[in-house]
Amino acid sequence: MMSKIGISALLAGFFIGIFSGISRFMQAENFWVDLTLSKLFGEERTESLITWFDTAAIQTGLDFLFYELPMFGLLLGIGVISLLISLFIKNH
């Protein structure tokens, strides 16, 4: 199951990266260009989630995750982590 999630996340990240790269190259302003989690969730929900934590180190990490990390990078990371987990977990 984890390997299926990993492969799906890698494929989704690859295709979103391709579409955002093509859109950026064509200088088109559409949904794929600079797609981040903050664009998907909205500013208010993102800020409320980040400020819910009191620790500055956690807030800094979440700022990077929500505002700076492109969506395809997040999906590629989730895919790699899922595939690494599936190497060590056996389904019976």
Steps between C-alpha positions, in 0.01 A plus 500: 500500500778744589675429172180582307467827690867577435479430129177701469652795686814488284293495181277785621805705603667433166196608298432809712868593464481457122181710474634777723827504308321527167273774636795691643690465170200631305458779760137403551328590823291199593436265791818295454748788519636533855251252644557465876301368793404854603327549163304177549399559864465880495681767697281500811509124556874487433577780745277350769674164464849652516427726797339213690853381587691705757853392408683727254690210340177320414347822364806558281479147360128532434552838331740333260267204448187706435633810322829419325503129411335437162227238495694271268793503744271402783347216298840374390617501861193313618549247220864435589422467871211262428719285276772488766246396763364230269849350475495416870134420560370169366134444433381153600 
